[in-house]
């Protein structure tokens, strides 16, 4: 079998000496920590997507070159269900290990070091959340999702929400560490960036553009085609049909602004949070409600800088027209009920987001003993992650970006009928937060 050509990625134009030195120190820190371990677990989030899969494989390759005496295992604790994701995982990381969530503590005892990619210690979407593994003992966390305000950090904590994909951060590491990559790894990283940024059309930084444009010259076209255009079973189309039949379109009418007392309360909680981290889930819940209400208020320029998920300045000078302030687009809500896999909600949400005049998509389903939420938004400043955290509250876990987010609500000891009732109960909560009021909605397949 002919070996794939390899290439060391060139650094971006204008990548200064100071920046290179900082990245080199970070890579060296990771390598030194890993060299102290015998068996390292590179842990992805529970239901890995292309970005997580590519990032884990890239980290494995970097450590193969720079920490060759440490055995590295790639692992996750959930299900890779989406056809494209499953095909990519089988092609790129067939040696991955699925660790049972119920037996995670026992199964993870064989590793004397853990690293997180495409997630971070305070997130609730990885195996460490269900074990007593101390988050501060995580050797490294490489992620691009907005961080929770918390003092819990990995020993090497590289979390950059301004970057569109974790694969981009790994490209930077590989370039600085001068690790040659073959066309298969280049294809994986390319698809990881492409899927998380929608081909550089969503939440993209200059670093993403550099990585994407550099990698595309190394892509194996046949491999990428097999991943992106994998055939799916007939049952897939039945599931999509059921989801569309259970989708309702609601009209948005924006909610009223919060008063000054709420604004002052939000600032007080935020100041405490900056100093001590969240003191309780209830305070975080209150803060998110206040922040979201301020963001959605008519004529509001958005939340103040300190409340933004991604550290970007809010637009403060442009006033909305009367028509825009009264109607920002429709809300599509889809109920999937019992799902064959947990990422079905995200796949349906992506599909419905292509509908014209839709501002928000909310997909709700049930997988095992959990309610699964997947949310998409058209506005790049929509704060979808905050919305899902509000709904999940203290009974679940959630997170995400401005335009896409997901979460789960735990429903243990519930009968199937009770779980369906809980799912239905989420709908008015979402509609209230999004300003749909008492709109009864129109079934998608009956709408004109």
N, C-alpha and C positions, 0 to 999 in steps of 0.2 A: 504493500500500500504506500503510495507516494505521500511524503510528509508535506504538511501545509507550510507555506512560506511564513516567516516570522518577521516582525518589525518592532523597533522601539519607537513609541509614539513621540513625535516632536512636541516640545512645550509650546504653549500659545505665544504668539508675537507679543512682545512687551512684558513677558513674564520676568520681572526684575529679580535681581540677586537676593534682595531681602525676602521676597515671597518664596523663592526657591529654597533658601536656607530654612525658612520656617516649616515648609513642607518636608524637607529632608529630615529635620529634627523630629517631626511627628512620625514619619515612617520609621526612623531609627528607634524611637520610643516603643513603637509597636513591636518591632523586631526583637528588641531586648527583652520585653515582657514575654513574648512568645517563646524565646529561647530558654526561658526558665521553666517551661512546661514540657511534659512528655507527650501529652495527648490533648490537643486543643479542639474545642467545639466551636466552629463558626456557625452561629445560630441566625437563621432567617426568621421573619415573622411567621405565624402559624400557617397561613395559607399563601405561600410565596407567589409573587407575581414576577413578570420578566425582569424588572429592575432588581428585585431581591436575588433572584437566581443568578443573574449576570454578576452582581456585586460580590456574591459569595464565591463564585468561581474565580473572579479576578483576584480576590484576597487570597484564595488558596494558591493561585499561581505565584503571586508575589512572595508568599511565605515558602513555597517550594524552592525558590531561588535563594532567598535571604535567610531562611531559618530551616534548612533542610533536615535537621535532626529531630524536629518536632513533627509528630504525626498529626495531620489535620483532617478532621471530619466535618462535613457539611450537614447540617440538620435542620429540621423544622418539626412543628408539633401539630400540624393540621392536615388539610387536604388540598392537593393541587388539582382542581376540578375543571377549570376552563380549558377547552380543548387546546388552544394556542399555548397556554402556560404549561400544560402537561406535556405537550410535544417538545417544547423548548427544554423542559427539565429532563426529559428522557434523552434528548440529543446532547445537552451540554453538561448535565450533572447526573448521569445515570447512577453514580455511586452515592448519591445523597442518602441520608438516613431519616426515616420518620420515627420520631420518639413519641410514645404514647403519653398523652397529657395526664392520664390517671397514674401512670407509673413513672412520671418524669423525674422525680427526686431520685428514685432508685437507678433508673437508666442513665441519668446524668452523672452518677457518682464515679463512673469510669474516667471522666475527664477532669484534669487538674487545671484547666483554664477555659474560659468562655469569652467569646467575642460576639458582638451583635452587628449585623449589617442590615441596612434599610429599616431599622427600628432602634429604640433606645431604652435604657433601663426603666424609665417612668411610664413607658407605653404598656398597655395591657394586652398586647396582641402577640406575645411570645411566651415560650415555656417558663421563663424565669418568674413570670407573674403568678404561676400556679404552684411554685415551689418556694422554699425558704432561702433560695440562693441570694446572698447579699448583693444588691445592685452595685454597691461601691467596689465590689471585687471583680466586676466585669473588666476585662483587660482593655477593651476598646469598644466604642460605639460609633459607627459611621452611618450617618443618616441625613436626610434632607427634609424630613417632616418638621413642622413647627414644634418647638420644644414646649413642654409644660414648664411653668415656673416652679422649679424645684431645685433643692440642693443636691439631689441624688444624681451623681455623674459617674461615668466610667473613668478608669484611670487615664485613658486617652479618649477624649470626648470631642469628636469632630461632627457637629450637627450644624448644617448650614441650610436654613429654610429658603434662602435666596436662590439656591441651585435647584434645578428641576428634577434631578434624578441622582440617586446614590451611585449609579454607574458612572456618572460624570466625575464624582469625587475619586472613585477607584481609578479612572483613566488618569487623573492627575497624579495619583500615587505611583501608578505604573510608569508614567513618563519620567517622573523625578527619580524613581528608583532604577530606571533604565532596564526594566524587565521587558524582554521581547515577547510579543503576543502573536499567536497564530490567527488564522482567518476565522476559526470557529469561535474563539474567545472574542475577537473583534466583532463578529456577527452578533453574539450574545449581548455585548455592551451596547452596540448600536441599537438593537431592538429594545433593550432596557430603557434607553434614553427616549427612543421614538415613542414607546407605549406610554411612558409617564408624562411626556410633554406634548403628546398628540402631534408628533412630527415637528417639534419646535414651535407649535402654535399656542401652547399653554404654559405659563409660568416658566419662562426660559431665561437663562442668564448667558452672559458672554462665554462663560466656561462651558456651558452646554453646547453652544454653537461650535466652539472649538472642537470638543470631543466628537460631536455628531459628524461634522464635516471631515475630520481626520479619519474617523473609523469607516466612513462609507466607501473609501477607496479599498478597504480590506475585506469588505463583506462578501461572504459566500452566497451568491444569489440563489442557488438551489436550496441551500439550508434555510435561508430567510423565507423563501417561498413555501417550504414545507411547514414552517412554523405558522406563518400568517394565514395560510390558506388550507389548513388541515381540514379534512373531511370530518363531519360530525354525524352522530347517530340520529335516526329518525325521532327518537324520544326528545332530542334537543328542540326540534321544531314544535313538538307538542307542548313543551314547557314554555316556549316563546309565545305560542298561541294562547295558552292559558293566562300568561302574564298580560298580554294585550287585552284579552277579554275582561280582565279584572283591573283595568286602568281607567281612572276617572280624571277629567280635566276640570280644574277649579280656576275661578277668576280672582286675581289679586286686587285687594284694596288695602292701601298701606296703613299700618297702625299709627296710633298717636304717639307723640314724643313723650319721653319720661320727664318728670319734673326735676328741679334743681337738687332736691334732697336725694333722689336716686343717683344723680351724677356725683354728688359729694360722697355718697356711700361707696360708689364704685371706686373713686380715687382713694378712699381710706383703705378699702380692702386690698387694692393694688399695692399701696405703699407697704402694708403689712406683708403682702406676698413677696415683694421684692426683698424684704429683709429676712423673712423666715420660711419662704415657701408656703404653699397652701396649708392652712392650719386644719381645715376640714373640707370634706366634699361639699358640705352645705354652703360654705362661704364661696367656694368655686362656682357652685350652681347659681348663687345669688349674683355673683359678679358677671357671669356669662349672660344671664337674663338682662341685666342692666345694660351691658355692652351691646347686646343684640338689639334691644329696643332703641337705643340711641342710633345705631347704624341704620335701622329701617325707618326712622322717623321722617316724615315728609320734609323736604328741604334740608335735611341734615347733611353735613359734609362728610359724615362717617365718624367712626370712633376716634378719640384722640390718639396721638402717636403711641402713647404708652399702652394702649389696649390692643394694638394690632398684632395679629398672629405672626406676621412675617417682617416686622420692622420697617415697613415702607410708610412714607408720609401719605396721609389721606388727602384727597383732592378737596381743597377748601374754597375755591373761588368760583366754581361754576354752579349756577343755580339751575335746578330742574325746571322744565316747562310744566305748565299746569297739567297737561295731558300725561307727561311722564310720571309726575308725582302721584297721579290717580291710578295709573295702571302700568305696571312694570313688566307685564307678561303673565303667562299662565303657569299654573302648578300642575304637573302630572304626577299622580299618586298611583302606584301599582302595588297590588297585594299578591304575593306569590305563594302564600301559605306554606305547605310543606315542600321544601326545596331538596332536590337530589344532592346538592352540594352548596357550600356556604357562599361561594362567589357568584352564584347565579344572580343574586340581587344586583351586584355591581355590573354584570354583563347587560342586564335589562336596563339599568339606569343609563349606561352609555348609549344604548340603542335609542331610548326615548329622548335623550338629550338632542338628538338630531331633528326632532320635530320643530317645525317653525313656530315662532312666537311663544316658545316655552322658556320661562325664566328659571324654574326650579323643577327638578325631578326627585321624587321620594319613592324608593322601592323598599318594601317591607316584606320579610319572609321569615319562615321558621326552619331552623336546622337543628335537629336533635332537641336539646332542652334550652335553646336560645332563640330570642328574637333578633333577626339580623336587619340592620338598617344600612342603606346605601343612598347617598344624596349627591346630586350634581347641581351646579348653578351656572348660569350663562355669564353673570357679571363677575369680572375678575376680582372685585372687592367684596364679594358676597359673604365671606366668613362662614362657609359651609361647615367647617370644623367646629366652630362655636355652636352653631345650631344643633348639631348632632350631640355635642356634649351636654347641651341644655336638656335635650329630650332623654338621653341616657341617665342623666342625674347620678344619684348614688346607687342605683340598681344595676348599673352596667358599665361599659367602657366604650370610649369613642375617641376619635381624633381625625385629623385630615388637614386639607389646605383650604384656600378660599373657595375654589370651584368644585372640589370633590372631597367627600368625607364618608366615613363609615363608622358603625358602632354595633354593639351587641347588648342586649338586655337579657339578664339571666332569668330563666323561668323554670327552676327546679321544682320537682314535685307537683307540676301542673298537669292536668289531663289534656289530651289533644284539643278538646273543646275550649278549655280555659286558655290555652295558648293562642288559639284563634281569636278569642275575645280580647286578649291582651293586645294582639296585633291590630285589631279594629280600633281599640282605644287610643293607639298612637296617632291615628289619622287626625282627629280634631286637635290634638296637641300641636302637630306640625302645622296644620292650617292656621291655628291661632297665632303661632309665632311668625308665620309668613304673611299674615295679614289677609287671609282669604275670608275672614269673618264667618258668616252663616251661609255662605254660598253652598248650594246643594251639589254642584258639580254635574257634569255630563259625561256619560260613558264614552270612552275614546272611540269605540267602534260604532257609536251612534251619533257622534258629533259630526256637524257638517264640515 
